[in-house]
């Protein structure tokens, strides 16, 4: 049986997951694209249902529903939908009692989901220990963030919490917290095997309260630009810190 109507109740329920409120209420999110669906399944994410064009793929233990091109377009937020999308259970994102050793990437009020997803992907590629996202940042499980992360959302821990509370806990656990700041020193502080890198809002940077909990660092730049895109700065700083952190 092929679902051909956009008014189908299952399709309408899945469409609602394009909205953050529906994602919070249901504990589900929607992923799009052949690679992302396959990667989520391979990574152990709890995929409930795959919606796919004919010939529909078969994934062990996962329900597959065949849909028309029109229905798939309704489910997708991408300009050019691929062959499938899927309903996935959002993993627990509560903050840990103790943060792991390594580099923790912290996002303070980051608003662009594309930047957030790119930072997740970079953190995964470079071997960060996890990403802590403030409550008032973009949703890491929004369609745009998930597309930008390209599966990395399922490869490393993603925690969501109050930055004020969690920065205090990180410091109490002897984690060196460093933030990018225009008024910071251009000398990189000494870092240990437990370090947190705080990336601020695209337009305003980190909040003053966040900055007070961190060592402020200004990346030296030879050109005339005063700042970098948040995701670019995060990538450069992650690589810099991981190169000097004890293994």
Number of C-alpha atoms within 10 A of each C-alpha: 6 11 19 15 14 18 11 11 10 10 19 15 14 21 18 16 24 20 12 15 11 16 20 13 9 13 14 20 26 26 28 25 20 16 15 20 23 16 17 21 20 12 14 10 17 15 23 15 19 25 25 24 20 14 8 15 16 10 14 8 10 14 13 18 18 20 24 16 18 12 21 24 18 16 26 20 15 14 7 9 17 17 20 29 25 27 19 21 17 18 17 11 13 12 16 10 8 9 17 15 16 20 27 25 25 26 28 26 21 26 17 17 22 20 22 26 28 23 27 32 22 21 26 21 11 13 14 21 20 24 25 25 27 20 16 15 19 22 22 21 25 20 24 21 23 27 21 20 26 19 24 25 26 21 18 17 21 21 19 21 16 14 22 13 9 18 21 16 15 20 16 10 14 13 23 23 26 26 26 25 23 14 9 16 15 14 11 15 14 10 17 17 18 21 25 29 23 29 25 24 16 18 11 9 21 21 13 10 10 19 20 11 17 21 18 22 19 17 20 11 11 7 6 6 7 11 17 12 10 22 21 14 15 26 17 12 19 22 15 12 21 18 10 12 15 11 9
